[in-house]
Amino acid sequence: MKLHCDVEVVSRHLPALGMRNRGKGVRAVLSLCQQTPRSQPRAGARGDRGGPHPTCLLISTLKDKRGTRYEQLKENIEQFFTKFMDEGKATVRLKEPPVDICLNKANSSSLKSFLSAVRLAHRGCDIEAPLTTFTPVKTSEFEKFKTKMVITSKKDYPLSKNFPYSLEHLQTSYCGLVRIDMRMLCLRNLRKLDLSHNHIKKLPATIGDLIHLQELNLNDNHLESFSVALCQSTLQTSLRSLDLSKNKIKALPVQFCQLRELTDLKLDDNELIRFPFKMGQLTKLRFLSAARNKLPFLPSEFKNLSLEYLDLFGNTFEQPKVLPIIMLQTPLTLLESSAQAVLYNRIPYGSHIIPFHLCQDLDTAKTCVCGRFCLNSFIQGTTTMNLHSVAHTVVLVDNMGGTEAPVMSYFCSLACYVNSCDMLK
């Protein structure tokens, strides 16, 4: 019986000696082996307590394929720590030698079965599962459970075989990919996916099925958009870092701001003509780079960001307009009044309740500085903002040493506009 996982063996004598363990496991194969009378104890075994016992634990790694053997499991386990077993984590504490065998990144169902067999061995009971023999583990067994694969050449791309299912980090750069290989989307453990320097034009919505994906690098491709489906997928709760630099993206959907776990966002060298106007909802964003685009102004909610680093160099920022654009309606239309009520009271809506075009109107509603919402009745004005008010480190926006940028703001009434102008003065 075998279990593949990360293993760290921690001696409980280390704290008494003032030493610290590494705190990092290595990929290993754990085997429950049948002990024969001829087998001799190895390092890590305890003394005989009444004759040979039927099972022992063997831990094999890529560097030590013969493995380290822990003999005589019967009555030699002090405690099991299984609180996080559903996450693939557990610890087996042996009496002799006094070590903790810490298991991590295991398949939860396999881990439960393996620990059940270890418990039976501890009690001296028969184990129904077949036990293995003391033979060195083959290198191929570790290949199946690789967690990282880096491919930087088209000739090395694995066209004839699948990717190891256990991959957590996959990089396929300079491989000439024009679309994402659907085999990548079966890698449910992926945390980092690097597809930079390819020719990808479109992203499949099924990327959102990678529930653990934290880093996505699409630098230097041919993307023209980032779909709404991806913004509304499980990436909302998992994605931390996104690199869309050197593509052909002109705009991001307003739903992009639902990726609220983002901390790093790179949009350099695209064709962006605007940011999503709800940009301020990305409250965890700390690093934002959107240099060399075509941004004429920033959205008003940009003021709500709290960044450590901001780079907007080389954009075509416009000079603020002296006169505002007034599009106020009196009295308000029924559509405008209803939309304000729905948004102000946070009433749930969707295309299964109201027509799709009304959902789009609500999604793109503008926010006044007072917090109210407006659809078609508003005043549009432009002011300037010093970027140091939202970021600790700011790259100059031009070669003249400037750190100011124009901000487009919306006002639901003339009173809000006047009050805002008074505050600016």
C-alpha positions in Angstrom: 0.0 0.0 0.0 1.4 3.4 -1.1 0.8 7.1 -0.6 2.3 9.9 -2.6 2.6 13.2 -0.8 5.1 15.8 0.6 6.8 14.5 3.7 8.8 16.1 6.5 10.3 14.1 9.3 10.8 16.3 12.4 12.7 15.1 15.4 11.1 16.1 18.7 14.6 16.5 20.1 15.4 19.5 18.0 13.7 22.2 20.1 15.5 20.9 23.2 18.8 21.4 21.3 18.0 24.9 20.2 17.7 23.7 16.6 15.0 24.5 14.1 13.7 22.2 11.4 13.5 23.2 7.8 9.7 23.6 7.7 9.5 22.3 4.1 8.7 18.8 3.0 9.9 16.8 0.0 8.0 14.7 -2.5 8.0 11.1 -1.2 6.3 7.7 -1.6 5.2 6.2 1.7 4.8 2.4 1.7 3.4 0.0 4.2 5.6 -3.0 3.9 5.4 -6.6 5.0 8.3 -7.3 7.5 9.9 -10.7 7.2 12.0 -12.4 9.8 15.1 -11.8 7.7 14.7 -8.1 7.5 17.2 -6.2 9.6 16.4 -2.9 11.4 17.8 0.2 9.7 18.3 3.8 11.0 15.1 5.1 12.4 14.0 1.7 13.9 13.2 1.0 17.5 14.3 -2.0 19.5 12.5 -5.3 19.3 9.7 -5.7 21.9 8.6 -9.3 21.7 9.5 -10.5 18.3 9.1 -9.3 14.7 5.9 -7.5 13.8 4.2 -7.8 10.4 4.4 -4.3 9.1 6.7 -1.3 8.9 6.7 2.2 7.3 9.1 3.0 4.4 9.6 6.6 3.2 11.3 6.8 -0.2 12.4 10.0 -2.0 13.9 10.8 -5.4 17.3 11.1 -3.7 16.9 8.0 -1.5 14.9 5.5 -3.6 15.7 2.7 -1.2 14.1 4.7 1.5 14.2 5.1 5.3 12.5 2.3 7.2 10.5 2.7 10.5 10.1 -0.8 11.9 7.5 -2.3 14.1 4.5 0.0 13.9 2.6 -2.1 16.4 2.1 0.0 19.6 4.7 2.4 18.3 2.4 5.3 17.4 1.8 7.9 20.1 -0.8 10.1 18.3 -2.4 10.9 14.9 -3.1 14.5 14.0 -5.9 14.5 11.4 -7.7 17.8 11.8 -6.8 19.0 8.3 -7.0 15.6 6.6 -9.6 16.9 4.1 -6.9 19.3 2.9 -4.4 16.5 2.4 -2.5 17.1 5.6 -1.8 14.9 8.6 0.9 14.0 11.1 1.9 10.6 12.6 3.8 10.9 15.9 6.1 7.8 16.6 7.2 6.9 20.1 10.6 5.4 19.0 12.4 7.1 17.3 10.7 10.3 18.7 9.8 11.9 15.4 6.7 13.5 13.8 6.1 12.4 10.2 4.3 15.4 8.7 2.3 14.7 5.5 1.1 17.4 3.1 -0.3 17.7 -0.4 -1.8 14.2 -0.4 -5.0 13.1 -2.1 -7.5 13.3 0.8 -9.2 10.0 0.1 -5.9 8.2 -0.4 -4.6 9.8 2.8 -7.7 8.5 4.8 -7.2 5.0 3.5 -3.5 5.0 4.2 -3.9 6.2 7.8 -6.7 3.7 8.4 -4.2 0.9 7.4 -1.5 2.5 9.7 -4.0 2.5 12.6 -4.6 -1.2 12.0 -0.9 -1.8 12.0 -0.5 0.1 15.2 -3.2 -2.1 16.8 -1.6 -5.3 15.5 -4.6 -6.1 13.3 -4.6 -7.7 9.9 -4.6 -5.2 7.0 -6.8 -6.1 4.1 -5.0 -3.9 1.6 -2.0 -5.5 -0.1 1.4 -4.6 1.4 4.4 -3.8 -0.7 7.9 -5.3 -0.5 11.2 -3.6 0.3 12.2 -2.7 -3.2 13.6 0.7 -4.4 11.0 3.1 -5.8 11.4 3.8 -9.5 12.1 7.3 -10.8 8.9 7.1 -13.0 6.8 7.1 -9.8 8.1 10.5 -8.9 7.6 11.8 -12.5 3.9 11.2 -12.2 3.8 13.5 -9.2 5.8 16.4 -10.4 4.6 19.7 -9.0 6.5 22.0 -11.4 7.2 21.9 -15.2 8.9 24.6 -17.2 8.9 24.4 -21.0 10.6 27.2 -23.0 11.0 25.6 -26.4 8.5 24.4 -29.0 10.5 21.2 -29.6 10.1 20.3 -25.9 6.4 20.8 -25.8 4.6 17.5 -24.7 2.3 17.0 -27.7 2.3 13.2 -27.4 1.6 12.9 -23.7 -0.5 14.4 -21.0 0.8 16.8 -18.3 1.4 15.2 -14.8 -1.9 15.6 -13.0 -0.2 16.8 -9.8 1.3 20.0 -11.4 1.0 23.1 -9.3 3.3 25.3 -11.5 3.3 25.1 -15.3 5.2 27.3 -17.7 5.0 26.9 -21.4 6.7 30.0 -23.0 8.0 30.5 -26.5 6.1 27.4 -27.7 4.2 29.1 -30.5 0.8 28.4 -28.9 -2.2 30.0 -30.7 -4.7 28.6 -28.2 -4.6 27.2 -24.7 -4.1 23.4 -24.7 -7.2 22.0 -23.1 -5.1 19.4 -21.3 -3.8 22.2 -19.1 -7.4 22.8 -17.9 -7.5 19.4 -16.4 -4.7 20.2 -13.9 -6.9 20.9 -10.9 -4.0 21.6 -8.6 -2.5 24.4 -10.7 -1.6 27.5 -8.7 0.6 29.2 -11.2 0.1 29.1 -15.0 2.7 31.0 -17.2 1.7 31.1 -20.9 3.9 34.2 -21.8 5.5 34.8 -25.2 3.0 32.8 -27.3 0.4 33.8 -29.9 -2.8 33.1 -27.9 -5.7 35.2 -29.2 -8.6 34.1 -26.9 -9.0 32.6 -23.4 -11.4 29.8 -22.9 -13.9 30.3 -20.0 -12.9 27.0 -18.6 -9.8 28.6 -17.1 -12.2 29.6 -14.4 -12.5 25.9 -13.5 -8.9 26.0 -12.1 -10.1 26.6 -8.6 -6.6 27.0 -7.0 -5.1 29.3 -9.7 -3.4 32.2 -8.0 -1.0 33.5 -10.7 -1.8 33.8 -14.4 0.9 35.2 -16.8 -0.3 36.0 -20.3 2.5 38.5 -21.2 3.3 38.9 -24.9 0.4 37.3 -26.6 -2.3 38.4 -29.1 -5.2 38.9 -26.7 -7.8 41.5 -27.5 -10.1 41.0 -24.5 -10.6 39.5 -21.1 -14.0 37.8 -21.0 -16.8 38.5 -18.6 -17.1 34.7 -18.0 -13.6 34.7 -16.5 -14.4 37.7 -14.3 -17.4 35.8 -12.9 -15.7 32.4 -12.4 -13.9 31.0 -9.4 -11.0 33.3 -10.2 -12.9 35.9 -8.1 -11.7 34.1 -5.0 -8.3 32.6 -6.1 -6.5 34.9 -8.5 -3.8 37.1 -6.9 -1.5 38.0 -9.7 -2.4 38.7 -13.4 0.0 39.8 -16.2 -1.7 40.9 -19.4 1.2 43.0 -20.7 2.1 43.2 -24.4 -1.3 42.3 -25.8 -3.9 44.2 -27.9 -6.5 44.8 -25.2 -8.5 48.0 -25.7 -10.8 47.8 -22.6 -11.6 45.5 -19.7 -15.2 44.8 -18.8 -16.7 46.4 -15.7 -17.0 42.8 -14.3 -13.2 42.7 -14.2 -13.5 44.5 -10.8 -15.1 41.4 -9.3 -11.6 39.8 -9.2 -11.3 41.4 -5.7 -8.4 39.2 -4.5 -6.0 40.7 -7.1 -2.9 42.2 -5.5 -0.7 42.5 -8.7 -2.0 43.6 -12.1 0.2 44.3 -15.1 -1.3 45.9 -18.2 1.7 47.5 -19.9 2.0 47.9 -23.7 -1.7 47.3 -24.6 -4.2 49.6 -26.3 -6.3 50.5 -23.3 -8.5 53.5 -23.8 -10.1 53.3 -20.3 -10.0 51.5 -17.0 -13.1 49.8 -15.7 -14.9 52.7 -13.9 -15.5 50.5 -10.8 -11.7 50.1 -10.4 -11.9 51.2 -6.8 -13.5 47.9 -5.8 -10.1 46.2 -6.2 -9.3 47.0 -2.6 -6.5 44.5 -2.2 -4.6 45.7 -5.3 -1.1 46.8 -4.3 0.9 46.8 -7.6 -0.6 48.3 -10.7 1.3 48.9 -13.9 -0.4 50.2 -17.1 2.4 52.0 -18.9 2.4 52.8 -22.6 -1.4 52.6 -23.2 -3.9 55.2 -24.6 -5.6 56.2 -21.4 -7.1 59.7 -21.7 -8.3 59.9 -18.0 -8.8 57.8 -14.9 -12.2 56.8 -13.5 -13.4 58.6 -10.4 -13.3 55.4 -8.2 -9.5 55.2 -8.9 -9.3 57.5 -5.8 -10.4 54.6 -3.6 -7.3 52.5 -4.4 -4.4 52.1 -1.9 -1.3 51.1 -3.8 2.3 50.5 -3.0 3.5 50.9 -6.6 1.8 52.6 -9.6 3.2 53.1 -13.2 1.1 55.0 -15.8 4.0 56.3 -17.8 3.4 57.0 -21.5 -0.4 57.3 -21.6 -2.1 60.0 -23.6 -3.7 61.8 -20.7 -5.9 64.8 -21.7 -6.0 68.2 -20.1 -9.1 68.6 -17.8 -12.0 70.3 -19.6 -13.0 73.6 -18.1 -16.7 73.2 -18.7 -18.7 70.1 -17.6 -21.0 68.0 -19.7 -24.5 68.4 -18.3 -27.0 65.6 -19.1 -29.5 66.1 -16.3 -33.1 65.0 -16.8 -36.0 66.6 -14.9 -38.1 64.9 -13.9 -36.2 61.6 -13.8 -37.5 58.8 -16.0 -39.1 55.7 -14.6 -36.1 53.7 -15.7 -33.7 56.1 -13.9 -35.7 56.1 -10.7 -36.1 52.3 -10.7 -32.4 51.8 -11.4 -31.4 54.1 -8.5 -33.7 52.2 -6.1 -32.4 48.8 -7.2 -28.8 49.8 -6.8 -29.2 51.9 -3.6 -31.1 49.2 -1.8 -28.8 46.5 -3.2 -31.7 44.5 -4.6 -30.4 41.3 -6.4 -31.0 41.2 -10.1 -30.0 39.0 -13.1 -31.0 38.1 -16.6 -33.3 35.4 -15.2 -35.4 38.2 -13.5 -35.2 41.2 -15.8 -34.2 41.7 -19.5 -30.5 41.4 -20.2 -30.1 44.9 -21.5 -31.5 46.3 -18.2 -28.8 44.2 -16.4 -26.2 45.8 -18.6 -27.5 49.3 -17.7 -27.4 48.5 -14.0 -23.8 47.0 -14.3 -22.6 50.2 -16.0 -24.4 52.7 -13.7 -22.2 55.6 -12.7 -21.5 56.5 -9.1 -21.8 60.0 -8.0 -19.3 61.5 -5.5 -22.2 61.5 -2.9 -22.7 57.7 -3.3 -25.9 57.8 -5.3 -26.1 56.1 -8.7 -27.0 57.5 -12.2 -27.7 56.0 -15.6 -28.5 58.7 -18.1 -29.0 61.7 -15.9 -25.7 63.1 -14.7 -23.1 65.8 -14.9 -19.7 64.7 -16.2 -16.6 66.7 -15.1 -12.9 66.3 -15.2 -10.4 67.2 -12.4 -6.7 66.4 -11.8 -5.4 64.1 -9.1 -1.9 63.7 -7.7 -1.1 60.0 -8.0 0.8 60.0 -4.7 -2.6 60.2 -3.0 -3.3 56.6 -4.0 0.2 55.1 -4.2 3.4 55.1 -2.1 5.7 54.8 -5.2 4.7 56.5 -8.4 6.5 56.4 -11.7 6.4 59.7 -13.5 3.5 59.9 -16.0 5.6 61.8 -18.6 9.1 63.0 -19.3 8.4 66.4 -17.7 8.4 65.0 -14.1 4.6 65.0 -13.7 2.7 62.8 -11.2 -0.8 64.2 -11.9 -3.5 62.6 -14.0 -7.0 63.7 -15.1 -9.9 62.0 -13.4 -13.4 61.7 -14.9 -16.1 62.2 -12.2 -19.9 62.0 -12.4 -22.5 63.9 -10.4 -26.2 63.0 -9.9 -27.3 66.6 -9.4 -26.2 70.2 -9.8 -25.8 70.5 -6.0 -23.3 67.6 -5.9 -21.3 69.2 -8.7 -21.2 72.6 -6.9 -20.3 71.1 -3.6 -17.5 69.1 -5.2 -16.1 72.2 -6.9 -16.1 74.1 -3.6 -14.2 71.3 -1.9 -11.6 71.3 -4.7 -11.1 75.1 -4.2 
